[in-house]
Amino acid sequence: MENNLNVVDIISFIEDPELLNDQSLSPAQKMTLKAIYGLPLTDEELELFSQASGGRKYVEGVEQFEVDIQNGRRSGGTDKILTNIVLYEACMRPPKLSVGEVATSMICTSEMSRQSAVVFNYCEEKLERSKKLKPMIKNIKGGEIELVNGCVVQIFPAIQARVRAPSIHVFCGDEFMFWKSTGVSIDKEVLSAARPGLSFPHSKMILLSSVNRMSGVGYADYKQYFGVDDAPVLVLRGSTEFFFPGFPKWRLKLAKLRDPLSYEQEYNCQYRADESSMYDPAQVDLAVNFDRPLELPYRSDIRKFVSFVDVAGGGGRDSYAIAICHKEGEKIVIDLVRSRRPPFNPDETTSQYSDLIKTYHINSVTGDKFSGDWALHSFAARRISYIRSEKSKSELYLNLEQVLNTGQLEIPNKDTLIQQLKSLIRKTHSGSRDTVDSDGGQSEDEANVIAGCAWLLAGPTYHPGDFDWRLPVKAGMRNPNKGGSGIPLATVETSVDTRPPEEIMREFLGGKDGKKIGVIHLKVYDPISDTWKYE
């Protein structure tokens, strides 16, 4: 059925009493809609455009096909901009369709179905209330409004598979900077899946969101296109008060008093300088070896394997994770990563992990220093030495950054591991002290153990025979010879040991209260220069 409506511009479509009959657009909302379609702007609107676009030159008559609108919370963007664009394109500008073809005008929301329902209700109510648009409704079902002109309005959560199939007339992304799957941002993946579907001459991609941290598609658009004349993406930014002057001022003042940093992000559209993604997702993807099995077996030609664990008690939300890795030249290869999700028996899991690492000829394992004595005794009962890491979890993650960015890490194609690495957030505190944690309390146990393994192999490590323990010729005399004459007492028996030499010496020589009863000659392997050094 052909469209019998007289085509009007988008502002008339919204304000016409027989169409959407909405005269409540704010000046900035109206300017935004006009700019997208290249409509003439008043002097006031030109000033608003310059302010929102970073000084970009406005070109009248040029329609925009990719737009990124970054606004403060509660700016009315979903209702006043996105739903109006979708309905305008579907009702007033249907593309020419082949027999059986359907043109989809879609809005993708966050992963919460509740938000999709809210946006769907916006669209349905606007059509149902309109004298001229209501007759265009052919069918309504399951988050979909089918029109008599062959167009379909769809609203659903951002799911990569859902956006691949349709021929898309207009694609709108609502709060796209917050799209996630299992705690990991998926804005890039969903938008990349949607773009090939924009197959009609006037197909558009309109993105709208409050700002998140300094990462993802929105931040990349801001850095690359904001304020740039004739850029392929029009980026418009503004605070809640800019887009919606009617928002209660007292609420803004209260929000600023309660949390100034959060206020700047949520309402003033400012990226938080104290939070950013720990690792570039592209670098994580480059570290994945898709051509190898999930786990690599023991190899007799590898000089050493090391293991790192993240111990958990079997209750709560934490998993008990283990990683084993080795080094080939400059490359740190993660041989395997396993994790046991609660509930589980921690002693039984320790037994299984002990049997596992013995197959790699490893008789020591490193873990965090906050696990208490339980881990030490549980592994010791299975003839495995448990070594407490001297590095905190944040320090391990910060150390991993250089290893990852220089291409020195190889990880298996394991979804949970990849997602955990991508979800880690760096937070900068006063004094420029950085900490790293998962986004929103998501699990990070597998990421932690590979960071631990990378630390074990990225710095100096101590191996069997690296320590030459000798007593002086006479008790109390220090041997002046570097090579040292005297009686060999012991060598390191664990496969790898990163403890300070004094701690190892106390263990093997039995000194009381750290009192030295022997002389240590330390041979340390430096992986950077690939040489052995004596200290």
LODRENDO-482015 format. One record per residue: residue in three letters; x, y, z of N, C-alpha, C in turn. Coordinates in steps of 0.2 Angstrom, whole numbers, plus 5000, padded with zeros to 4 digits. Last residue first. Layout:
BEGIN
ALAXYZXYZXYZ...
This chain:
BEGIN
GLU537349425206537249475211537549455218TYR537549385189537649375196537649435200LYS536449345175536849395179536949375186TRP536149285159536149265166536649315170THR535049355146535749335149535649315156ASP534149425139534149345138534849325141SER533749545142534349545138534549465137ILE532449515147532549565143533149565138PRO532649415157532349395151532349455145ASP533949365166533649435164533249415157TYR534149265180534049265172533649325171VAL535349265192534749285190534649295182LYS536149195205536249195198535449215195LEU536949245220536349235216536449245209HIS537649185234537849205227537249195223ILE537649215251537249195245537549225239VAL538349145266538449195260538049165254GLY537549125282537949095276538049155271ILE536749165291537349115294537749095288LYS535949305296536249275290536849225293LYS534349315304535149325304535449275299GLY533049305303533349335298534049345298ASP532749235315532549305315532949345309LYS533949115311533449135316533349215315GLY534149015297534349065301533849095305GLY534048905288533748895295534048955299LEU534348895275534848895279534648895287PHE533048895268533548845267534148845272GLU532449015274532048945273532548895273ARG533349115272533049095279532749025279MET533349115258533949105262533749075269ILE532149165255532349095253532949075257GLU532249295260531749245262531849175261GLU533249345253533349345260532849295263PRO532749355240533349305241533349295249PRO531049365238531649395240532149345242ARG530249245227530349285233530949315234THR530049175216530049245215530149285222ASP530449025208530349065215530449135214VAL530148875201530248945200530048975207SER530248745205530348755198530448835197THR531248715221530548735217530748755210GLU532448705226532148645224531548655220VAL533948795226533248795226532948735223THR535248705236535048745230534248745230ALA536448705249535748685246535648725240LEU537848705252537348685257536648665254PRO539548685248538848695246538348675251ILE540748755257540348695257539748715254GLY542048855249541648835255541248775253SER542348995239542548925241542148915247GLY541749105227541549075234541849005234GLY541649195217541449125216541249085222LYS542049305224541349305222541149235220ASN542949305240542949275233542149275230PRO542849325253542949385249542949365241ASN541649275265542149255259542249305254ARG541649325281541349335274541849315269MET541549235296542049265291541649275284GLY540749155303540749225305541249265300ALA541749015302541149045304541149115306LYS542748995288542749005296542049035297VAL542348995275542848945278542848945285PRO540549015274541249035274541748985277LEU539448905265539648935272540348965271ARG538448945251539048915254539148945261TRP537248915238537348935245537948905248ASP536848985224537348945226537548965234PHE535348975214535648995220536248945222ASP534948905203535148975202535449005208GLY534448775204535248785204535448855203PRO532948815197533348765201534048775199HIS532748995197532548925195533048875198TYR531949145197532449105200532249035199THR531749295186531449235190532049185192PRO531349455182531849405184531549355188GLY529749465173530349495176530849445178ALA528849395166529049455163529649485166LEU528449285173528849275167529149335164LEU527649335183528149285184528649275179TRP526749415175527249445180527749395182ALA525949315169526349355165526949395169CYS525349255180525849215176526249265172GLY524549365184525049335188525549295185ALA523749375173524149435174524649405179ILE523049255174523549265168523949325169VAL522349275186522849225185523349225179ASN521449385182521949385188522549335187ALA520649325173521049385171521649395176GLU519949235181520349215175520849265173ASP519249325190519749275192520249255187GLU518349415189518949435185519449385187SER516549455188517049405190517749425186GLN515949625191516049565187516649525189GLY515849745197515849695201515849625198GLY515849845187515249825190515249765195ASP517249795180516749845179516049815182SER518649755191518149735186517549795186ASP520049865193519549825196519049805190VAL521549945199521149915193520649865196THR522250105203521950045205521550015199ASP523550225204523050185200522850125203ARG523850385210523850315211523350275208SER523850525209523950485203524050405204GLY523450585220524150565220524350525214SER521850505220522250565222523050545223HIS521750385207521550415213521950475215THR521050315193521550355196521350395202LYS520650155188520350205192520950245195ARG520250045175520750085178520550145182ILE519349895173519349975173519949995177LEU518949755163519349785168519449865168SER518349695152517949735157518349765163LYS519349625145519049685142518549725147LEU519549515153520049565152519849635149GLN518349455153518549485159519149535158GLN518249415140517749465142518049495149ILE519249325139519249385135518849435138LEU518849225148519449265149519449325145THR517649175142517649215149518249255150ASP518149125130517649185130517649215137LYS519649095124519149075129518749135131ASN520749055115520149085113519649065118PRO522249085125521849045121521149085120ILE523549215122523049185126522549135122GLU525149275123524649235119524249205123LEU526049435123525649385126525149345121GLN526749535117527149485120526749425124GLY526349655112526249595108526549535111THR526349765119526949755115526949685111ASN525249765127525249815121525849805117LEU525449655136524949655131525049705125VAL526549705143526549645140526049635134GLN525949825148526549825144526549765140GLU524949765156524749815151525349825146LEU525349695167525149655161525049705155ASN525549785177526149755174525949725167LEU524249815180524649865177525249835174TYR523949685186523549705180523949765176LEU524749685197524849635192524549655185GLU524249795204524949795201525049745196SER523049745208523049805203523749805200LYS523449635216523049625210523049685205SER525149665222524349665223524049645216LYS526549555224526149605220525449605222GLU527149455229527249515233526849575229SER526249305232526449355227526549415231ARG526749165241526349225241526649275237ILE526749005236527149065236526749125236TYR526648835241526248895239526648955241SER527248685234527448745238527048805236ILE526548535236526648585232526748645236ARG526148415243526848425241526948475235ARG524948425248524948385241525648395238ALA525048505258524848435260524948395253ALA525348625252525848585255525648515257PHE524048665249524448645244525048605246SER523548685262523248645258523648615252HIS524448785267524448715270524048665266LEU524248895259524948865260524848795262ALA522848915260523148895254523848865255TRP522848955274522448895272522748865265ASP523349065278523849005278523448945275GLY522849195266522949165272523349105272SER522649265254522349205255522449165262PHE523349375251522849385256522449315257LYS524349365242524549355249524049365254ASP523949255228523949315231524149305239GLY525149135222524449165223524549225227THR526049005213526049075216525349095217VAL526748845216526248885213526248955217SER527848705212527648765216527148805213ASN528148605204528048595211527948655215ILE527848555188527848605192527748585199HIS527648465177528248465181528448525185TYR526448465172526848505169527548515173THR525748385181525848355174526348405170LYS525648465192526248415192526348385185ILE524548535189525148565188525748525189LEU523548435192523648465185524348495184ASP523648405206523748355201523948385194SER523248535210523948505211524148455207TYR521948545206522448585203523148565204GLN521348445214521348435207521848475203SER521648495227521948435225521948425217THR520848615226521548615227521948555225THR519548555225519848595220520548595220GLU519548505238519548455233519748485226ASP519548615245520048575246520148525241PRO518348685241519048715240519548665241ASN517048625233517448605239518148635238PHE515848755227516348695226516648685233PRO514548845219514848815225515348755223PRO515748945211515448915217514748895215ARG516748885197516248925200515948895206ARG518448865193517848835196517348885200SER519448885179519148915185518548875187ARG520948885169520348855172520048885178VAL521948895156521648935161521048895163LEU523548855148522848845150522648895156ASP524648925143524548855141523748835143ILE525049075137524649045142524448975140VAL526649125134526149085131525749055137ILE527549265130527249235136526649195133LYS528849295119528149275120528049235126GLU530249295117529949355120529149345122GLY530449125118530749195115530549245120GLU529149075126529549055120529749115117LYS528649025142528949075138529349045132HIS527148965149527848965148528049015143CYS525848935162526148965156526848955155ILE524248915169524948885168525148915162ALA523048965181523348975174524048945175ILE521548955190522248935189522448945182ALA520249005202520548995195521248985196TYR518748995209519448975210519748965204SER517649135210517849075207518549065209ASP516549225221517149215218517349145215ARG515349235227515349245220515949225217GLY514949115240514949185238514949185230GLY516148975242515449015243515549075240GLY517448945240516848895237516148925238GLY518549025242518248975247517748935246ALA519949035231519249055233518949005238VAL521449095224521049045228520449075230ASP522149095209521749145213521249105217VAL523849055204523149035206522749095210PHE524949015192524749065197524049045198SER526548925187525748925188525548985193VAL527648895173527448925180526748925180PHE528948785166528248815166528048845173LYS530448785157530048795163529348815162ARG530948745144531348745150530948745157ILE530248635133530148695137530548695143ASP530248505129530748555126530748625129SER529248435134529848425137530348475135ARG527648505137528148495132528848485135TYR525948475141526648485143527148465137PRO524748555130524948505134525748515136LEU523548685130524148655127524448605132GLU521848715127522348705132522948665129LEU521148745116521048785122521548775127PRO522248745101521748715106521648755112ARG522548875089522748825094522148805098ASP522048985082522248925078522548865083PHE521849105088521249065086521448995083ASN522549175101522749135096522149085094VAL522449345106522049285106522349245100ALA522949465105523349425109523049355109LEU522049545098522649525095523049475099ASP521049565108520949525103521549505099VAL521849655116521649595119521449545113GLN521949765107522549725110522349665113ALA520549805107520949775100521549745102PRO520249845119519949785117520349755111ASP521549905129521249915123520949855121TYR521249895147521649875141521249895135MET520549975156521249955158521549935151SER519550115153519650045152520350025153SER519450235166519550215159519650145158GLU519250375177519050305175519150295168ASP519550505179519750455184519650385182ALA518950585170519650575169519950515174ARG517350555163517750555169518450535168TYR516650665151517050605152517450605159GLN515250755154515950755154516250685155CYS513850795155514150765149514850765148ASN513250835166513550885162513950865156TYR512650725172512150785170512550835165GLU513550625173512850605172512550665169GLN514850685175514750635170514050635168GLU514650785185514950805179514850755173TYR514150695195513650755192513950775185SER515250625199514650595196514250645192LEU515950725205516250685199515650655195PRO515050775216515250815210515550775204ASP513850715224514450685221514650725215ARG513050805231513150735233513750705230LEU513050925224513250925231513450855233LYS512450885212513150905212513450905219ALA511150845215511650795213512350815213LEU510650975219510750925224511250865222LYS510651045207511151065213511251015218LEU509750965200510450965198510950995203ARG508650985207508850915207509650915205TRP508451125206508651095212508851025212LYS508051135192508651155194508851125201PRO507151015183507151045189507951065191PHE507251045166507350995171507451035177GLY507051135155506451125160506651075166PRO508051125146508051175151507551175157PHE508751005139508151005142508151065148PHE510051025134509450995130508751005133PHE510651105144510651125137510151095133GLU510451025156510151095155510151115148THR511250915152510550905153510150975153SER512450965140512250945146511450935147GLY513050905124512750955128512450925135ARG513550875107513650865114513350915118LEU513650785092513350845096513350825103VAL514450745078514450735085514250795088LEU514250675063514050735066514050715074VAL515450595053514950585059514850655062PRO516250635043515750595041515250575047ALA516550815044516750745046516150705044ASP516450955040516250905035516450835037ASP517451005053517051025048517050965043VAL517450945070517850945063517350955058GLY516950945082517151005080517551005073PHE517250775084516950835087517350895085TYR517950665078517550705074517250765077GLN518850595087519050605080518550655076LYS518350605100519050625099519150635092TYR516950565098517150625101517850645100ASP517150435093516850485089517050555092ALA517750375105518150375099517850425094TYR516750385114517350425115517750425109GLY515850295107515650365108516250405110VAL516450165107516350205100516150275102GLY517750155120517150135116517050185110SER518150265133518350215129517650195125MET518050345146518450365140518650305136ARG516450305152517150315153517450325146ASN514950385146515250335150515950355151VAL513650505143514350475142514550425148SER512050465136512450495141513150465141SER511650445119511850415125512150475130LEU511250395102511150445108511350415114LEU511450385085511650365091511550415097ILE510850335070510850395075510950365082MET511050305054511250275060511350335065LYS510050285039510350325044510550285050SER509750285022509750245028510250285033HIS509450325009509350375015509450345022PRO509550205001509950275000509950325005PHE509750065011509350105007509750175006SER510549985020510649975013510250015008LEU511149945033510950015031511050015023GLY511749825036511049825034510849885032PRO513149855039512949825033512249825031ARG512849905053513049945047512949915041ALA512649805063512149835060512249875054ALA513949755067513449705064512849745061SER514449875072514749845066514349795063LEU513649885083513549935078513949915071VAL513949775091513249785089513249835083GLU515349805093515149735090514449745087LYS515349925100515749915094515449855090ASP514649895112514449945107514749935100ILE514849805122514749775116514549825110SER515749785137515449825132515449795125VAL515249655148515749675144515449725139GLY514349585156514749635159515249665155THR513649505147514049475153514549525155SER513649645137513449575137513949545142LYS513049815136513449765138513149695137TRP512949985132512749915130513249865133PHE513250115135513150065141512849995139MET513250185124513850185128513850135134PHE511950195120512350145117513050135121GLU510650245123511150235128511650185126ASP510050185108509850225114510350205120GLY510250205091510550165097510450215103CYS509350175077509450215082509750175088PHE509350155060509550125066509650175071VAL508250145046508550195051508750155057HIS508150035038507950105035508350155039ILE508949885035508849935040508750005036SER508449725033508649785029508449845033PRO509049615046508549655043508949705038ALA510149535052509749505047509349565043ARG510849595063511249565057510749555051VAL510249615075510349675070510649655064ARG510249505083509649535081509749585075ALA511649475086511249435081510649465079GLN511849575096512249575090511849535085ILE510749665104510949595104511249595097ALA509949785114510549775109510849705110PRO508249745115508849755118509449745113PHE507049835103507349775107508049785110ILE505849885092506249905098506449845102GLN505449925075505649875080506049905086VAL504249945063504649985068504749925073VAL504249925045504149895052504649935057CYS503449955030503949975035503749945042GLY502449935021502949895021503549905026ASN501350025024501750035018502349995018VAL500649985035500349965029500849975023LEU501849925048501449975045501149955038GLU502049845063502049835056501549885053ILE503049845077502449885074502449875066GLU503549745090503649765083502949795080GLY503549685102504049735101504149755094GLY502449585099503149565101503649615100LYS501449675087501549615091502349605093ILE500249745077500749755083500849695087ASN499849795061499949745066500349765071LYS499649915054499349855051499349795056ILE499450085055499550025059499249965056MET498850195048499450155045499650095049PRO497850255056497650205051498250165047LYS498750335064498450275067498250225061LEU499050455058499550395058499250335060LYS498050545059498250525052498750465052LYS497850555072497250555068497450525061SER498750475085498750525079498150505074ARG498850385095498550455097498450495090GLU499550285090498850275092498450335093LEU500850335089500450315083499750315084LYS501150365102501150415097500750405091GLU501050235107500650285110500650345105GLU502150165101501450145100500950195102CYS503250235106503150235098502350215097TYR503250225120503250285117503050285109ASN503250085120502650115122502650185120PHE504650055117504050035112503450065114VAL505250115128505350145121504750125116VAL504850025138504650095138504750125132ALA505349905133504649905133504449985134SER506749925134506449915127505649925127GLN506849935148506949995144506649985137ARG506649795151506149845153506249915149SER507649725146507049725142506549775144MET509249785146508649775150508049775146GLU510349815138510149745138509549735142SER509749975130510149935134509949865134THR509049965113509149995119509649955123CYS508850015096509149965101509250005107ILE507550035085507950065091508150015095MET507350035067507450005074507750055079SER506450005054506650065057506750035065THR506649905039506549905047506849975050ALA505649855026506149905028506049915036VAL505549705017505349745023505849795025GLU505049625002505549655006505249705011GLY504049574994504149545000504749575004VAL504749654980504149614982504449574988SER505749804986505549744981505049704984LEU505349974989505449904992505349854986LYS505850134992505550084987505750014989PRO505650185010506050175004505650134999PRO504650305017504750235016505150225010ARG504450435025504950425020505150345019MET503450435034503450485029503950475024CYS503550325043502850345040502950395034ALA504850295045504450245044503750265040GLU505450425048505650385043505250335041TYR504550455059504650505053504850465047LEU504950355069504250365066504150405060VAL506250385071506050325068505350325065ILE506250515076506550505069506350435067ASN505450505088505250545082505550535076THR506350425095505750395093505450435087LEU507450515096507550445093506850425091ILE506950645102507350635096507350565093LYS506050625113505950685108506450685102ASP506350505119505650525117505650575112THR507750515121507450455118506750475115GLY508050645126508350625119507950565116GLY507850705138507250685134507450665127SER508850705148508850765143508250755138ARG509250625158508550655158508550715153ARG511050655157510450615159509850655159GLY511750745143511650735150511050685151ASN512250675127511950715132511950705139GLN512850655112513050645118512750695123ILE512450585096512250635101512450615108ASP513050555081513250535088513050595093VAL512550505065512550555070512650525077GLU512650485048512850455055512950515060PHE512050565039511850495039512150455045GLN511250725036511750685040511550615040GLU511050825022510750785027511350735030VAL511250995018511650935019511350885024GLY510551115020510451065014510751005014GLU511851205027511151195026511051155019VAL513151165037513051175030512251155029TYR514051245050513451215048513351225041LYS515651195056515251245052514651205050ARG515951165074515851145067515451185063GLY516051195087516251255082516151225075GLY515551095094516251105095516451155090SER514151065093514651035089515351045089ALA513551155102513451075103513951035099GLN513851285098514051265105514051185105SER513351275085514051285086514251265093PHE511951255088512351205084513051215085LEU511651375095511651315098512051265095GLU511851465084512251475090512251415094LEU510851425076511551415073512051425079GLU509751455083509951385082510651375080GLU509751595082509851565089510051485088ASP509551605069510151635072510351595078THR508851455063508851525065509451545068LEU509251345049509251355056509251435057PRO508551235037508751295039508751315046LEU509051055038508551115037508851175039GLY509750935038509950995034509451045033TYR509350835047509050835040509250895036ILE510150865058510150795055509850795048ALA509650995061510350985059510450915056LYS508350975066508451015060509150995057LEU508650905078508250875073508350905066THR509351005085509750935083509350905078MET508451105086509051115082509351055080LYS507551045095507351055088507951075084GLN508351025106508050965103507850985096ALA508651165109509151115107508951055104PRO507351215112507651235107508251195104SER506251065115506651125118507051155112LEU504551025110505251015109505651075112SER503151025112503551035118504351025116GLN502151005103502451065103502951075108ASP501550875095501950885100502350955099ASN500750795085500450845089500850855095LEU500950705075501150685082500950735087LEU499650745066500150695065500350685073GLU498850855068498550785065499050735064PRO499650955072499050925077498750865074ASP501350955069500650955066500150925071GLU502550925075502150975078501450985075ILE503150825068503150815076502650865078PHE503150865055502850805057502750795064SER503850985056503150985055502750925057ILE505150925058504850975063504050975062ILE505350855046505250825053504950865058ASP504250905033504950905036504850875043VAL503150805024503250865027503950855030VAL502150725011502750725015502950795017ASN500450675014500950735011501550735015LEU500050505013500250565017500650615013ASN499950385007499550435005499650505009ASN501050265002500950315007500550375005GLU500350114996500750174995500550225001MET500449945000500050005000500450065000
